[in-house]
Amino acid sequence: DADWQAFERDVLAPALPSGYTVIDGRGQWRGGDGVLRGEASRIVIAVHADDAATQQRLRAVIADYRQRFAQESVLHDRSAVCATF
């Protein structure tokens, strides 16, 4: 939890200054070695502009997360939405 809190403070929050939501999850995935593994996960939901600067920041967040938490893969799903606040 302390490692996640540091990542959120130092990487995620600056990359998504308008805000985001984090949901704790649990799932399974098959690694490159073919072994099926279960693990805890975090789902980050962010509504943001679809521009080059934001996409660059998100790529940096993913790269940092993969390195920091020794992840083989990170899912990044984009969907167009119409949102009002």
C-alpha positions as CSV (number, residue, x, y, z in Angstrom):
1,D,0.0,0.0,0.0
2,A,2.8,2.4,0.8
3,D,4.4,1.8,-2.7
4,W,1.0,2.4,-4.4
5,Q,0.5,5.6,-2.4
6,A,3.9,6.9,-3.4
7,F,3.1,6.0,-7.1
8,E,-0.2,7.7,-6.9
9,R,1.2,10.8,-5.3
10,D,4.4,11.1,-7.4
11,V,3.2,9.8,-10.8
12,L,-0.5,9.4,-11.2
13,A,-1.8,12.6,-9.6
14,P,0.5,14.9,-11.6
15,A,-0.3,13.1,-14.8
16,L,-4.1,13.4,-14.3
17,P,-4.5,16.8,-12.7
18,S,-8.2,17.0,-13.3
19,G,-8.7,13.8,-11.2
20,Y,-9.3,10.1,-11.4
21,T,-10.9,7.2,-9.6
22,V,-9.1,4.1,-8.3
23,I,-11.0,0.8,-7.8
24,D,-9.4,-2.2,-6.1
25,G,-9.8,-5.4,-8.1
26,R,-8.7,-9.0,-8.4
27,G,-8.2,-11.0,-11.6
28,Q,-6.2,-13.5,-13.6
29,W,-4.0,-13.2,-16.6
30,R,-1.7,-15.5,-18.5
31,G,1.9,-14.4,-18.7
32,G,4.3,-14.7,-21.5
33,D,5.5,-18.0,-19.9
34,G,2.0,-19.4,-20.4
35,V,1.3,-19.7,-16.6
36,L,-2.1,-18.4,-15.4
37,R,-1.7,-16.2,-12.4
38,G,-4.2,-14.4,-10.0
39,E,-3.3,-11.2,-8.4
40,A,-4.7,-8.1,-6.9
41,S,-5.0,-5.1,-9.2
42,R,-6.1,-1.5,-9.3
43,I,-8.3,0.0,-11.9
44,V,-7.8,3.7,-12.7
45,I,-10.6,5.5,-14.3
46,A,-9.9,9.0,-15.7
47,V,-12.1,11.2,-17.9
48,H,-9.6,13.4,-19.8
49,A,-9.1,15.2,-23.1
50,D,-8.1,13.1,-26.1
51,D,-5.0,15.0,-27.0
52,A,-1.4,14.2,-27.7
53,A,-0.1,15.7,-24.4
54,T,-2.5,13.6,-22.3
55,Q,-1.7,10.4,-24.2
56,Q,2.1,11.1,-23.7
57,R,1.5,11.5,-19.9
58,L,-0.5,8.2,-19.8
59,R,2.2,6.3,-21.7
60,A,4.7,7.6,-19.1
61,V,2.4,6.5,-16.2
62,I,2.1,3.0,-17.7
63,A,5.9,2.7,-18.2
64,D,6.6,3.9,-14.7
65,Y,4.0,1.5,-13.3
66,R,5.4,-1.5,-15.2
67,Q,9.0,-0.8,-14.0
68,R,8.1,0.1,-10.4
69,F,5.8,-2.9,-9.8
70,A,7.6,-5.4,-12.1
71,Q,4.6,-5.9,-14.4
72,E,4.8,-7.7,-17.7
73,S,1.7,-6.0,-18.9
74,V,-0.6,-3.1,-18.2
75,L,-4.1,-2.8,-19.8
76,H,-4.9,0.6,-21.2
77,D,-8.5,0.9,-22.5
78,R,-9.7,4.1,-24.2
79,S,-13.4,4.9,-24.9
80,A,-15.1,8.0,-26.1
81,V,-17.6,9.4,-23.7
82,C,-19.8,12.4,-23.3
83,A,-19.6,13.5,-19.7
84,T,-20.8,16.5,-17.7
85,F,-20.0,17.5,-14.2
